[in-house]
């Protein structure tokens, strides 16, 4: 049988191994972040700032060199930061491929780009997303089935996209969705009626859409105790 001394020694070695592994991971991560900062500083259309300890990487793909943007995104994927936010202006489907590899990404904002449904499909690996904003991009209803796979989503904005009609059923599959912005799309009353049945949604923005003020008023009158705030 193992003596108490041997057992103690084994436990100490295990603890030391764990601590060494953690220290090594932190060292590698810090080197990766430092490399990311250097890459960002070399490109005029990119900047990285910290907000309460959370890195926010902002990239303007219309002014930055495409090949350098790809290097930055690939380096961001290597950092494996627990909390990470990316703002990508003028995004393309090609850049979406690189963004989709940043598995730790929790907040993604894409605006004023040419991102299509093909590009959205490249984001399917971002299973930790809590906030997704795709604004002023030619994205249609075809992307909803992909977005429905981001089960951690709490906030979703598809403002100014090409969403239309009354079939927004996939969004009902998001179990934690709380805020939804569909302003400046062609969503109809029937779609809004279905979305308002979502158990966790608290805020819905349908400003400048196909939804009518008459429907919203009728819905509010029939649901006087609802906690849902509707902007129209």
N, C-alpha and C positions, 0 to 999 in steps of 0.2 A: 504493500500500500504506500501511497505517496505521503511523505511526512508533511506536517503543517508548514515547515520552512520551504519545502519545494513548491507547495501550493501557493504560498505567498509570493514566491519568486515568479511563478508563472503569471499570476495576476498582475504583478508589477510590470512584467514584460508586455503583457497585453495592453495595459493602460498607456505605457510609454509608446507602444506602436500606434495606438489610436491618436495620441497627442502629436506624434511625429507626422502622421498622415494629415491631420488637420492643419498643422503648421506648413507642411509642404503645399497643400491646396491653397492656403492663403497666400503663400509666396508666389506660386504660379499665377494666381488670380491678380495679384498686385502688379506683377510684371506685364500681364496681358492688358490691364487697365492703363498702365503707363504707356504701353505701345499704342493703344487706342488713342490716348490723348495726343501723342506725337502725330499720328496720322491725321487726326482732326485739325490740329494746328497748321498743317501743311496745305490745307484746302480752304480757300476763301469762302466757299458756299457752305461750310460746315462749322458747327460749334458744339461744344459739350459743356453743360453747366450742371451744378449739383443743387438739388432742392431738398433740404432736410435729409441729406445723406443719400438721396436717390439720384443716380445719373440720368440726365435728360439729354439725349443726343438729337440734334436738329440738323437736317440735311436738306439743302435746296438743290435738287437734281438738275434744275435748269441752268444753274451757274457753275456747279461743281463738275469736275472732270469725271465722266462715267466710270472709267477704270479705277479711279481713286476712290470713288464712292463704294464700289464693290469691295475694295480692300478694307475700307472702314467697316462695312457691314460684316465681312468675314471675320475681322478682328473682334467685333462686338460679340459675335457668336462664340468665340473662344473664351471671352471673359466669364461667361456663365454667371452673371450677376443675378442675385435673387430678385432684386427690384430694379426694373429697367424701363425707361420710357423712350419711345422713338417718335419723332415728328419728321415726316418725310413729305416734302413739297415736290410737286411735279413728278410723281412716281410713275414708273413704267412696269409692265409685266415682267421684264427682265430683272429689275431690281427686286420685285416681289419674291423671286426665287431665293435671293440671298436673305431677305427679311424672314422668310419662312424657316430658316435654319437657326434663328435666334430663339431657341426653345424656352428660355427663361423670360422672354418678353411678356410684360403684364399690361402695358399701355401702348397702343399703336394708333397714331394719328396720320392719316394719309389725306392730302388735300391738293386740289388744283392740278391734277395729273391726268394721265391717259391710261390709268389702271383700268383693266376690263375684268370680266368674269374669269377669264383665263388666269389673270394675275391673282385674283382672290383665291382661286383654287390652289395656288402655290403657298398660301398661308396656312394650310390645313394643319400643319405641325405645331401651331402656336396654341397648345392646349391650356396654357396658363393665363391666357388673355382675360383681363377683367374689364378693360375698357377698349373699345374699338370705334374709331371714327374714320369713315371714308366719305370725304366731302368733295363735291364738284368733280366727280369722276364718272365715266360712262359705264357704270355698274348696273346690272339689271336684276330682275327677280331670280335669275338663274344662280345668283350667288347666295341666295338665302339658305339653300340646303348645306352649303359649306359653313356659313356663319353659325348655323344651328348646331354645329359640332363643337363650338367653343363653349363648353358647359359652365365655365367659370365666369362668363360675361355678366357684368352687373350694369354696364352702360353701353349703349349702342347708338351711334349716329350715322345715318346714311343720307344726310342732307344734300340736296342738289344732285342726286344720282338719277338713274333712269328707271327707278322702281315705278310700277304702274299696276292698275287693276285692283282686284279684290282678294288675290290669293297670297296671303302672307303667313300661311299656316306654319311653315318651318320655324318661325320665330317663337311660336308657342312652346317649342321644345326646349327653350332656354330656361332652365329651372331657377336661375337666380337673377334674371333680368329685372332691373328696377327702373331705369331711365331709358326712354326710347325717343329718338329724334328722327322723324321722317319728313321734316319740312322741305318745301320746294321739290316734292315728288308728286306723282300722280296717284297716290293712294286714294281709295274710294271709301264711302261710308261703310260698306259691308265689311271691308278689311278692318277698319277701325273698330267696328262692333265686335269682331272676333278677338282682336288684340286686347280689348278692354276686359276680356274674360280671363286674361293671364293672371295667375294667383299672386304674383309678386310685383307686377308693374305698379309704380307709384306716380310717374311723370311721363306724359306723352306730348310731343310737340308735332302738330300737323299744320303748322302755319304755311299758307300759300300752297295748299294741296287740293285734291279733288274732293276732300271732305267738306261737308256743308255745315254752316253755323246752326242751321235748323236741327240737323241730326244731333250735334253736340249738346244743344240745349235740351232736346228731348231726352237724351241719355242722362244728362245731369238731373233732370226732373224725376226720372224714374229710378235714379240711384242716389238719393239725397245723402246717404250715409257713406258714400264711397270716398276713399282716401285718395283716389286718382286725380291728379291735376292735369287738365287738358288745355294746351295752348293752341289757338286757332286764329 
